[in-house]
């Protein structure tokens, strides 16, 4: 992205953002599957399942995603919960520390 930015003669640097899905807690895998497979059903079962399977469903994966996106030069990573349980915010905060 940065190379393409420079090649187009743009000033400054691009602001690179990304999104990662997550669900934490005892129902994490089920929550991710339920939400993401339903949301992405229009893409077909295989793709919807692949997206659901990529959601971070444990603390180690949350940290690994954060580290990997940072190492790749991502300026801002938004973790998007796949559960409506407000406790997900606290679980994410605990995982990311």
HUKA-V766560 format. One record per helix or strand. SS is the DSSP state (H for helix, E for strand). FROM is the first residue (numbers start at 1). TO is the last residue. If there is no record, write none. Layout:
# HUKA-V766560
SS,FROM,TO + SS,FROM,TO
This chain:
# HUKA-V766560
H,2,7 + E,17,22 + H,28,39 + H,41,43 + H,45,53 + E,56,56 + H,59,71 + E,76,81 + H,87,96
